[in-house]
Amino acid sequence: MKVFVYGSLRKNEVNHHYLKGADLLAEQAWISGRLTEGEFYYPFLINDPQAITYGELYEIPPHFLKKLDYLEGYRAEDPSSLFYREEVKVTTDQGHHQAIVYKWGKQEAGRQLPEVPHGNWKVRQLLKQECYYYLAYGSCMDQERFQIGKVDHLFQNMIGAARLDDYELRFSHHVKDGGRADIAEKKGAHVEGLVYQVEKEALDYLYQREGVFTGGYRPVVVEVDLHNSRKIEVLSFTVIHKKEDLTPPLHYAREIHRGGGPHLTAAYLSQVEKRFHQLQVKGFDQYLKESSSARKGSD
């Protein structure tokens, strides 16, 4: 039996312990529906075929259903239950599933409530904070464009390198001159990046830079290992409509390599270099030779 969760049952949220022992099938999953918020700590999901709600997909043992029904205030024989249970289609980057989900019983009242931005409760909760962590895994690991845009002061507090498990680095966002970086779920893989501590002032720049306003990327909250010492939740971005990997331009590949080079592990950096060779980034070999010579010259 599968269940889709979007609020307090999600990873690291207050009621996630109800899913202890469940199997996480997809951390990036979504369904049709509008997520709204009221005066309580949990959101309300209501029917809306034009909206999308993001959450997580789990495989649960049948006996979990009773305690989830209790938590959600669902009673099959009571039409006035706080929430009701329904089977819906859940989409992930790996395919489609059928799962149960709990929707708010007061659908009409829910239409009057404010919508949760981006349909993602965890993003909403994180961005309520005055400052938060941001994971850069692509060109934002490099400072050059921060300096050109005169926003480098917003990204001075670089905490260090971090590892995101069960994701892989992709180049699935297509723009005019080539592919752009993305993270996609893949069991056993990992992505490395740099974690910045940023304040709200940085958000508009990140949304513009990451293509949120143009519908290319969406914000997500993921958990990373920081310095192999502790886990933290961070804001990052993933491509909405993923395509086959497309060769990135040299200037973009250079930003990733140059920005991450001093901080990422040698094994991961070698993996990134291999991927750029596979994608046949024109001029990348020459860049590596020049950067290697420059490092030797400075020694």
Residue pairs with C-beta under 8 A, 6 or more apart in sequence:
1 59
1 60
1 61
1 62
1 64
1 65
1 100
2 25
2 57
2 58
2 59
2 60
2 90
2 97
2 98
2 99
2 100
3 22
3 57
3 58
3 60
3 64
3 68
3 99
3 100
3 101
4 29
4 31
4 55
4 56
4 57
4 58
4 88
4 90
4 99
4 100
4 101
5 19
5 55
5 56
5 58
5 101
6 35
6 43
6 45
6 53
6 54
6 55
6 56
6 101
6 121
7 13
7 42
7 43
7 45
7 55
7 121
8 14
8 15
8 16
8 41
8 42
9 15
9 16
9 18
9 19
9 68
9 71
10 16
10 55
10 56
10 121
10 122
11 24
11 27
11 56
11 223
12 223
12 233
13 122
13 125
14 41
15 71
18 64
18 67
18 68
18 71
19 58
19 60
19 64
21 61
22 58
22 59
22 60
22 61
22 64
23 58
23 59
23 60
24 56
24 57
24 58
25 57
25 58
25 59
25 92
25 97
26 56
26 57
26 90
26 92
26 93
26 94
26 185
27 56
27 166
27 185
27 222
28 54
28 92
28 93
28 185
28 220
28 238
29 54
29 55
29 56
29 57
29 90
29 91
29 92
29 97
30 52
30 53
30 54
30 55
30 90
30 91
30 92
30 119
31 52
31 53
31 55
31 88
31 89
31 90
31 91
31 101
32 48
32 49
32 51
32 52
32 53
32 88
32 89
33 45
33 46
33 47
33 48
33 51
33 52
33 53
33 88
33 101
33 103
34 45
34 46
34 47
34 48
34 51
34 53
34 110
34 115
34 119
35 43
35 44
35 45
35 51
35 53
35 115
35 116
35 119
35 120
35 121
36 43
36 44
36 45
36 46
36 104
36 110
36 111
36 113
36 114
36 115
36 116
37 43
37 44
37 113
37 114
37 115
37 116
37 124
38 44
38 113
43 116
43 121
43 124
44 104
44 106
44 110
44 113
45 53
45 101
45 102
45 103
45 104
46 103
46 104
46 107
46 110
46 111
47 103
47 107
51 115
51 119
52 119
53 119
53 120
54 118
54 119
54 120
54 218
54 220
55 121
57 90
57 92
57 97
57 99
60 68
65 100
68 74
68 102
69 75
69 85
72 82
72 83
72 85
72 102
73 81
73 82
73 83
74 81
74 82
74 83
74 84
74 85
74 102
75 81
76 85
80 105
81 105
82 104
82 105
83 102
83 103
83 104
83 105
84 102
84 103
84 105
85 100
85 101
85 102
85 103
86 100
86 101
86 102
86 103
87 98
87 99
87 100
87 101
88 98
88 99
88 100
88 101
89 96
89 97
89 98
90 96
90 97
90 98
90 99
90 101
91 97
92 185
93 184
93 185
93 242
94 185
104 110
116 124
117 123
117 124
117 127
118 124
118 218
118 219
120 218
120 219
120 220
120 221
122 220
122 221
122 233
123 219
123 220
123 221
123 235
125 221
126 132
126 221
126 233
126 235
127 200
127 203
127 235
130 199
130 200
131 197
131 198
131 199
131 200
132 197
132 198
132 234
132 235
133 159
133 195
133 196
133 197
133 198
133 232
133 233
133 234
133 235
134 195
134 196
134 197
134 198
134 202
134 206
134 234
134 235
134 236
135 162
135 164
135 193
135 194
135 195
135 222
135 224
135 234
135 235
135 236
136 193
136 194
136 195
136 196
136 236
136 259
137 164
137 169
137 181
137 183
137 191
137 192
137 193
137 194
137 236
138 180
138 181
138 193
138 252
138 255
138 256
139 145
139 180
139 181
139 252
139 255
139 256
139 259
140 146
140 155
140 194
140 206
140 209
140 210
140 259
141 193
141 194
141 255
141 256
141 259
141 260
141 263
142 255
142 256
142 258
142 259
142 260
143 152
143 155
143 259
144 255
144 258
145 209
145 255
146 152
146 154
146 155
149 205
151 202
151 205
154 198
154 199
154 201
154 202
154 205
155 196
155 198
155 202
157 196
157 197
157 198
158 194
158 195
158 196
159 195
159 196
159 197
159 226
160 194
160 195
160 226
160 227
160 263
161 192
161 193
161 194
161 195
161 227
161 263
161 264
161 265
162 192
162 193
162 194
162 195
162 224
162 225
162 226
162 227
162 232
162 234
163 190
163 191
163 192
163 224
163 225
163 228
164 183
164 190
164 191
164 192
164 193
164 222
164 223
164 224
164 236
165 189
165 190
165 225
166 185
166 186
166 187
166 188
166 189
166 190
167 183
167 184
167 185
167 186
167 189
167 190
167 191
167 222
168 183
168 184
168 185
168 186
168 189
168 190
168 191
169 181
169 182
169 183
169 191
169 272
169 275
170 181
170 182
170 183
170 184
170 239
170 242
170 245
171 178
171 179
171 180
171 181
171 182
171 245
171 246
171 247
171 248
171 279
172 179
172 182
172 184
172 239
172 242
172 243
172 244
172 245
172 246
173 179
173 180
173 181
173 182
173 211
173 216
173 217
173 239
173 242
173 243
174 180
174 243
174 246
177 249
178 246
178 247
178 248
178 249
178 252
179 245
179 246
179 247
179 248
179 279
180 211
180 216
180 239
180 248
180 252
181 248
181 252
181 256
182 217
182 238
182 239
182 242
183 191
183 222
183 236
183 238
184 238
184 239
184 242
190 268
192 260
192 264
192 265
192 268
193 224
193 236
193 260
193 264
194 259
194 260
194 263
195 224
195 226
195 232
195 234
198 206
206 212
206 235
206 237
207 213
207 219
210 216
210 217
210 219
210 237
211 217
211 237
212 218
212 219
212 237
215 240
216 239
216 240
217 237
217 238
217 239
217 240
218 237
218 238
218 240
219 235
219 236
219 237
220 235
220 236
220 237
220 238
221 233
221 234
221 235
221 236
222 233
222 234
222 236
223 231
223 232
223 233
223 234
224 231
224 232
224 234
225 231
226 232
245 279
246 279
247 279
247 280
247 281
248 276
248 279
248 281
249 281
250 281
250 282
250 283
250 284
250 287
253 276
253 281
253 284
253 287
254 284
254 287
256 272
257 269
257 272
257 273
257 276
257 287
257 288
257 291
258 291
260 269
260 272
261 269
261 291
264 272
273 284
273 288
276 284
277 284
277 285
